[in-house]
Amino acid sequence: MPYIKRAAEDTITRLSGMFPVLLVTGPRQVGKTTLLQKLAEIRQGTGEERKYVTLDDPDVRYLAKHDPALFLQRYTPPVLIDEIQYATELLPYIKMSADRSKRKGDFWITGSQVFRLMENVSESLAGRVGIVHLLGLSDAEIYQEPSSPFQTDASYLMNRLSVRTPKGLNEIFGRIFKGSMPELYADTNMDWEIYYRSYVDTYLQRDIRDLAQVADEMEFYNFMIIVAAHTAKPVVYEELAGAVGISSPTAKKWLSILVSSHIITLVQPYHNNALKRVVKMPLLHFLDTGLAAYLLKWGNPEALERGAMSGAFFESYVFSEIYKSYLNAGKEPPIFYYRDKDQKEIDLLLYQNGVLSPIEIKKAASPGKTAIKNFHVLEPVTRAEAFEGLESLKAEIGTGSVICMAGDLLPVDEKNWYVPVWLI
């Protein structure tokens, strides 16, 4: 299959030169191993021969778990160790090897199950590991266009016009329906439904058994369907639990498993002393809209675009593109959302360097000025007196965006812009 160049390549190369251990995490089948093998192949030209070993192999896994020291004698660095979560017993030995050699980039490791892995990594490899979170393909990767962390300021967006290709509604929803899994783009003969059915089966049978004692896999599958139906909505555990017939604590536990598996993410609400009536529920987004479409039995892009959930899918797609633009650059996504007890909402907020930039997401081509009607609720954060002695928390309101199906980048007013979705 052809290799699709990934936006995170430069980030991985940079972190490998900074730390003795590089960890690439992410959901199954998003191309973690393929990406690292490609970079290892490129480095062969400089004389670096990196061994490859996968802990999916039962014999290799047994050796790693029961005699980690002998394992590292057999697979000496530089080495790429795949699926490290199956033998976290290796991590203290990797630490000792890294401390002895002092070489950068000795160990490249991948892991799909962050639920337990990150705790072990933070305990064993603190200060010695650079971590990259890799998700499915972004638009920049699919269309092989430049990738950078999304910003709302006009100069950034103007520059994007020269490197992005306009796309219509049908093309956008074709992309939303297809999802982000590299294999669907690398192999044009891959059947979408068969692929996602296999993906879900593998996830349920392998990861869920490993991550938690889920007695009924079908019940968890039904829970995933309910969660997909709640994409782009605030999390109400009682609502999720009632729809599946489980307890609220179980719903909370199962949702944390989906977060740890990178199937979904929870966006935290923005709040501080100046905003008194903020609702503090997190917002749920499915990270692969193709997987969500499969779970909800949408049959084609046209039906999805015309359906009742088209706005929610459009919103989760926009969120995931912005989210991935930061992860691929090795940055923590500075993304929040706003909702208050008066039902006023702002879909996304970027908070960087003391500047709060509001983003509204609308599927419409001409949303009108009503799209920015709630941006004014942020005004208290600009007034020092609203913070009651914590004036240092005061923020500025930056340029606002209405990300929509507009044909061109156009001003709404002097502070806000209509941003075509293909520009993100």
C-alpha positions as CSV (number, residue, x, y, z in Angstrom):
1,M,0.0,0.0,0.0
2,P,1.3,3.5,-0.7
3,Y,2.6,5.5,2.3
4,I,0.6,8.6,3.2
5,K,3.0,11.3,4.5
6,R,2.0,12.2,8.1
7,A,2.0,15.7,9.6
8,A,3.6,14.5,12.8
9,E,6.8,13.3,11.1
10,D,8.7,16.5,12.0
11,T,7.4,16.4,15.6
12,I,8.5,12.8,16.0
13,T,12.0,13.5,14.5
14,R,12.4,16.5,16.8
15,L,11.3,14.6,20.0
16,S,13.5,11.7,19.1
17,G,16.5,14.0,19.1
18,M,15.5,15.4,22.5
19,F,14.7,12.2,24.5
20,P,16.2,8.7,24.8
21,V,12.6,7.2,24.5
22,L,9.9,8.2,22.0
23,L,6.4,7.0,22.7
24,V,3.7,7.2,19.9
25,T,0.2,6.5,21.3
26,G,-3.2,6.5,19.6
27,P,-6.1,4.2,18.6
28,R,-5.6,1.0,16.7
29,Q,-4.9,1.1,13.0
30,V,-4.1,4.9,12.7
31,G,-0.6,4.2,11.3
32,K,1.7,4.5,14.4
33,T,3.9,1.5,13.3
34,T,3.8,2.4,9.6
35,L,4.9,5.9,10.4
36,L,7.8,4.9,12.6
37,Q,8.9,2.2,10.2
38,K,9.0,4.8,7.4
39,L,11.1,7.1,9.5
40,A,13.4,4.2,10.4
41,E,13.8,3.4,6.7
42,I,14.7,7.0,6.0
43,R,17.4,6.9,8.7
44,Q,18.9,3.8,7.2
45,G,20.4,6.2,4.7
46,T,22.5,7.7,7.5
47,G,23.7,4.3,8.7
48,E,21.2,3.8,11.5
49,E,19.9,0.3,11.6
50,R,16.8,0.1,13.9
51,K,15.5,-3.3,14.9
52,Y,11.8,-3.9,14.9
53,V,9.9,-6.2,17.3
54,T,6.2,-6.5,18.0
55,L,4.7,-7.7,21.4
56,D,1.7,-9.0,19.5
57,D,3.9,-12.1,19.0
58,P,3.1,-14.4,22.0
59,D,6.6,-15.8,22.2
60,V,8.2,-12.4,22.1
61,R,5.7,-11.1,24.6
62,Y,6.5,-14.0,27.0
63,L,10.2,-13.2,26.9
64,A,9.5,-9.4,27.4
65,K,7.3,-10.1,30.4
66,H,9.3,-12.8,32.2
67,D,12.8,-11.8,31.4
68,P,13.0,-8.1,30.3
69,A,16.8,-8.0,30.7
70,L,17.3,-10.9,28.3
71,F,14.8,-9.3,25.9
72,L,16.9,-6.1,25.7
73,Q,20.0,-8.2,25.1
74,R,18.3,-9.7,22.1
75,Y,16.8,-6.5,20.8
76,T,19.5,-3.9,21.5
77,P,18.9,-0.2,20.7
78,P,18.2,1.5,18.4
79,V,15.0,-0.5,18.5
80,L,11.3,0.0,17.7
81,I,9.0,-1.9,20.1
82,D,5.4,-2.2,19.0
83,E,2.4,-2.5,21.4
84,I,4.4,-1.9,24.6
85,Q,1.2,-2.1,26.7
86,Y,1.4,-5.9,26.5
87,A,4.7,-5.9,28.5
88,T,5.0,-2.8,30.6
89,E,7.5,-4.9,32.7
90,L,10.0,-3.7,30.0
91,L,9.8,0.0,31.0
92,P,12.1,0.0,34.1
93,Y,14.7,-1.8,32.0
94,I,14.3,0.6,29.2
95,K,14.9,3.4,31.7
96,M,18.1,1.7,33.0
97,S,19.4,1.2,29.4
98,A,18.6,4.9,28.5
99,D,20.4,6.1,31.6
100,R,23.5,4.1,30.9
101,S,23.8,5.0,27.2
102,K,22.7,8.7,27.4
103,R,21.8,8.4,23.7
104,K,18.8,10.2,22.2
105,G,16.3,8.2,20.3
106,D,17.5,4.8,21.4
107,F,13.9,3.4,22.0
108,W,10.9,4.1,19.8
109,I,7.8,2.5,21.3
110,T,4.1,2.4,20.4
111,G,1.0,1.8,22.4
112,S,-2.7,1.6,21.7
113,Q,-4.1,1.3,25.2
114,V,-3.4,4.5,27.1
115,F,-5.6,3.5,30.0
116,R,-2.8,1.7,31.9
117,L,0.1,2.5,29.7
118,M,0.5,6.2,30.6
119,E,0.5,5.5,34.3
120,N,3.4,3.1,33.9
121,V,5.2,5.4,31.5
122,S,5.0,8.4,33.9
123,E,6.3,6.2,36.8
124,S,9.1,4.5,34.9
125,L,10.2,7.0,32.3
126,A,9.6,10.5,33.8
127,G,11.8,13.0,32.1
128,R,13.2,10.5,29.6
129,V,10.3,10.1,27.2
130,G,8.8,12.3,24.5
131,I,5.2,11.5,23.8
132,V,3.3,12.0,20.5
133,H,-0.5,11.3,20.3
134,L,-1.3,10.2,16.8
135,L,-4.9,10.1,15.6
136,G,-6.4,9.2,12.2
137,L,-5.6,11.2,9.1
138,S,-6.3,14.9,9.0
139,D,-7.4,16.8,5.9
140,A,-3.9,18.2,5.5
141,E,-2.6,14.6,5.3
142,I,-5.4,13.2,3.1
143,Y,-4.9,16.1,0.6
144,Q,-1.2,16.4,1.2
145,E,-1.4,20.1,2.2
146,P,0.7,22.0,4.8
147,S,-0.4,21.4,8.4
148,S,-0.1,23.9,11.3
149,P,-2.0,24.5,14.6
150,F,-5.3,26.3,13.7
151,Q,-5.5,30.0,14.6
152,T,-8.3,32.5,14.2
153,D,-6.4,35.6,13.3
154,A,-7.0,37.1,9.9
155,S,-3.3,37.0,8.7
156,Y,-3.1,33.2,9.5
157,L,-6.3,32.5,7.6
158,M,-5.3,34.7,4.6
159,N,-2.1,32.7,4.3
160,R,-4.1,29.4,4.4
161,L,-6.0,30.5,1.3
162,S,-2.9,29.9,-0.9
163,V,-2.3,26.4,0.4
164,R,-5.8,24.9,0.7
165,T,-8.1,23.7,-2.0
166,P,-11.8,24.7,-1.9
167,K,-14.3,21.9,-1.3
168,G,-18.1,21.7,-1.7
169,L,-20.7,20.2,0.6
170,N,-20.7,16.8,-1.1
171,E,-17.0,16.4,-0.8
172,I,-16.9,17.5,2.8
173,F,-19.6,15.0,3.8
174,G,-17.9,12.3,1.7
175,R,-14.9,12.9,3.9
176,I,-16.9,13.0,7.1
177,F,-18.7,9.7,6.2
178,K,-15.5,7.9,5.2
179,G,-13.7,8.9,8.4
180,S,-9.9,9.1,9.1
181,M,-8.5,5.6,9.0
182,P,-5.4,5.5,6.8
183,E,-6.2,2.1,5.3
184,L,-9.4,3.4,3.8
185,Y,-7.4,6.0,1.8
186,A,-4.3,3.8,1.0
187,D,-6.4,0.9,-0.4
188,T,-9.2,2.1,-2.6
189,N,-10.6,-1.4,-2.8
190,M,-11.3,-1.5,1.0
191,D,-15.0,-1.9,1.8
192,W,-16.0,0.8,4.3
193,E,-18.6,-1.2,6.2
194,I,-16.4,-4.4,6.4
195,Y,-13.5,-2.3,7.6
196,Y,-15.3,-0.6,10.5
197,R,-17.1,-3.9,11.4
198,S,-13.7,-5.6,11.8
199,Y,-12.4,-2.6,13.6
200,V,-15.2,-2.6,16.2
201,D,-14.9,-6.4,16.6
202,T,-11.2,-6.2,17.2
203,Y,-11.6,-3.3,19.7
204,L,-14.3,-5.1,21.7
205,Q,-12.5,-8.5,21.7
206,R,-9.0,-7.2,22.5
207,D,-8.9,-3.8,24.1
208,I,-12.1,-3.9,26.1
209,R,-11.2,-7.3,27.7
210,D,-7.7,-5.9,28.6
211,L,-8.9,-2.5,29.8
212,A,-11.8,-3.5,32.0
213,Q,-13.9,-6.4,33.2
214,V,-16.8,-5.8,30.8
215,A,-19.1,-8.8,31.3
216,D,-21.2,-8.2,28.3
217,E,-19.4,-7.1,25.1
218,M,-22.8,-6.5,23.4
219,E,-23.8,-4.1,26.2
220,F,-20.6,-2.2,25.7
221,Y,-21.2,-2.1,21.9
222,N,-24.7,-0.6,22.6
223,F,-23.1,1.9,24.9
224,M,-20.7,2.9,22.0
225,I,-23.8,3.5,19.8
226,I,-25.4,5.7,22.4
227,V,-22.2,7.7,22.8
228,A,-21.9,8.1,19.0
229,A,-25.5,9.5,19.0
230,H,-24.4,12.1,21.7
231,T,-21.4,13.4,19.7
232,A,-21.1,17.2,20.0
233,K,-23.3,17.2,23.1
234,P,-22.5,17.9,26.8
235,V,-22.0,14.7,28.9
236,V,-24.9,13.7,31.2
237,Y,-24.0,10.4,32.7
238,E,-27.5,9.6,33.9
239,E,-28.8,10.1,30.3
240,L,-26.1,7.8,28.8
241,A,-26.7,5.2,31.6
242,G,-30.5,5.2,31.2
243,A,-30.3,4.7,27.4
244,V,-28.2,1.6,27.9
245,G,-29.7,0.2,31.1
246,I,-26.5,0.5,33.2
247,S,-25.6,2.5,36.3
248,S,-24.2,6.0,36.2
249,P,-20.9,4.9,37.7
250,T,-20.6,2.2,35.0
251,A,-21.4,4.8,32.3
252,K,-18.6,7.0,33.7
253,K,-16.1,4.2,33.8
254,W,-17.0,3.0,30.3
255,L,-16.8,6.6,28.9
256,S,-13.3,6.9,30.5
257,I,-12.3,3.7,28.6
258,L,-13.4,5.3,25.3
259,V,-11.4,8.4,26.1
260,S,-8.3,6.3,27.0
261,S,-8.7,4.4,23.7
262,H,-8.8,7.7,21.8
263,I,-12.3,6.8,20.4
264,I,-13.7,10.0,21.9
265,T,-12.4,13.1,23.7
266,L,-14.0,15.3,26.3
267,V,-13.7,19.0,25.9
268,Q,-13.6,20.9,29.2
269,P,-15.8,24.0,29.8
270,Y,-14.0,27.3,30.1
271,H,-14.8,28.9,33.4
272,N,-13.2,31.4,35.9
273,N,-14.3,33.8,38.6
274,A,-15.6,36.3,36.1
275,L,-18.1,33.9,34.5
276,K,-20.6,33.1,37.2
277,R,-23.2,31.0,35.5
278,V,-21.1,28.5,33.5
279,V,-22.2,24.9,33.3
280,K,-19.3,22.6,34.1
281,M,-20.2,19.5,32.1
282,P,-17.6,18.4,29.6
283,L,-18.5,18.2,25.9
284,L,-18.2,14.9,24.0
285,H,-16.8,14.5,20.5
286,F,-16.2,11.3,18.6
287,L,-12.8,11.6,17.0
288,D,-13.5,9.5,13.9
289,T,-16.7,10.5,12.3
290,G,-16.5,7.4,10.0
291,L,-16.6,5.1,13.0
292,A,-19.6,7.1,14.5
293,A,-21.4,6.9,11.1
294,Y,-20.9,3.1,11.1
295,L,-22.1,2.7,14.6
296,L,-25.3,4.7,13.9
297,K,-25.9,2.8,10.6
298,W,-25.7,5.7,8.2
299,G,-25.5,4.1,4.8
300,N,-23.9,6.8,2.6
301,P,-22.7,10.4,2.7
302,E,-25.9,11.8,1.2
303,A,-28.1,10.3,3.8
304,L,-25.8,11.5,6.6
305,E,-25.8,15.1,5.1
306,R,-29.6,15.2,4.9
307,G,-30.1,13.5,8.3
308,A,-31.0,14.9,11.7
309,M,-27.4,14.5,12.9
310,S,-25.6,16.3,10.0
311,G,-25.0,19.4,12.2
312,A,-23.5,17.3,15.0
313,F,-21.3,15.3,12.7
314,F,-20.1,18.5,11.0
315,E,-19.3,20.0,14.4
316,S,-17.3,16.9,15.5
317,Y,-15.4,16.8,12.2
318,V,-14.4,20.5,12.6
319,F,-13.4,19.9,16.2
320,S,-11.3,16.8,15.3
321,E,-9.5,18.7,12.5
322,I,-8.5,21.5,14.9
323,Y,-7.6,19.1,17.6
324,K,-5.4,17.0,15.3
325,S,-3.7,20.2,14.0
326,Y,-2.2,20.7,17.5
327,L,-1.4,17.1,18.3
328,N,0.5,16.7,15.0
329,A,2.6,19.7,15.9
330,G,3.4,18.2,19.3
331,K,1.3,20.7,21.2
332,E,-1.5,20.3,23.8
333,P,-4.7,21.5,22.2
334,P,-5.8,24.7,24.0
335,I,-9.5,23.9,23.3
336,F,-12.5,24.6,25.6
337,Y,-16.2,25.3,25.1
338,Y,-18.7,27.6,26.8
339,R,-22.2,26.9,28.0
340,D,-24.1,28.7,30.8
341,K,-27.3,28.2,32.7
342,D,-29.1,30.6,30.4
343,Q,-28.5,28.1,27.5
344,K,-26.0,30.4,25.8
345,E,-23.3,28.4,24.0
346,I,-20.1,28.9,22.1
347,D,-19.0,25.7,20.3
348,L,-15.2,26.1,20.8
349,L,-12.8,28.5,22.6
350,L,-9.1,28.6,21.9
351,Y,-7.2,30.0,24.9
352,Q,-3.6,30.9,24.3
353,N,-1.3,33.5,25.7
354,G,-4.0,35.2,27.7
355,V,-6.2,35.5,24.6
356,L,-9.6,33.8,24.3
357,S,-10.8,33.2,20.7
358,P,-14.4,32.1,20.2
359,I,-15.4,29.7,17.4
360,E,-18.9,28.9,16.3
361,I,-19.5,26.0,13.9
362,K,-22.4,26.1,11.4
363,K,-23.2,23.8,8.5
364,A,-24.9,26.6,6.7
365,A,-23.2,28.5,3.8
366,S,-24.5,31.9,5.0
367,P,-25.0,31.6,8.8
368,G,-25.7,35.4,9.3
369,K,-24.6,37.6,12.1
370,T,-26.8,35.6,14.6
371,A,-23.9,33.0,14.6
372,I,-21.8,35.3,16.8
373,K,-24.7,36.5,19.0
374,N,-23.3,34.7,22.1
375,F,-19.7,35.9,21.8
376,H,-20.5,38.9,24.0
377,V,-20.9,36.6,27.1
378,L,-17.1,36.5,27.3
379,E,-16.8,40.3,27.9
380,P,-16.5,39.9,31.8
381,V,-13.1,38.2,31.4
382,T,-11.7,41.4,30.0
383,R,-12.5,43.4,33.2
384,A,-10.0,43.1,36.0
385,E,-12.5,44.1,38.7
386,A,-14.6,41.0,37.8
387,F,-11.9,38.7,39.2
388,E,-12.1,39.9,42.8
389,G,-8.4,40.1,43.6
390,L,-7.2,37.7,40.9
391,E,-6.7,40.3,38.2
392,S,-3.9,38.3,36.7
393,L,-6.6,36.0,35.3
394,K,-7.9,38.7,33.1
395,A,-8.0,37.8,29.4
396,E,-8.4,39.5,26.0
397,I,-11.0,38.5,23.4
398,G,-9.3,37.6,20.2
399,T,-10.6,37.3,16.6
400,G,-13.7,35.1,16.4
401,S,-14.5,32.6,13.7
402,V,-17.7,31.2,12.3
403,I,-16.5,28.0,10.6
404,C,-19.1,27.1,8.0
405,M,-19.8,26.1,4.3
406,A,-19.1,29.7,3.0
407,G,-17.3,29.8,-0.3
408,D,-14.7,32.3,0.8
409,L,-13.0,33.9,3.8
410,L,-15.2,37.0,4.6
411,P,-15.5,39.4,7.5
412,V,-18.6,39.2,9.7
413,D,-17.6,42.5,11.3
414,E,-14.3,44.2,12.4
415,K,-13.6,41.4,14.9
416,N,-15.0,38.2,13.4
417,W,-14.8,36.2,10.2
418,Y,-16.7,33.6,8.2
419,V,-14.2,30.8,7.7
420,P,-14.8,28.1,5.0
421,V,-14.5,24.7,6.6
422,W,-11.9,23.6,4.0
423,L,-9.6,26.3,5.4
424,I,-9.1,24.7,8.8
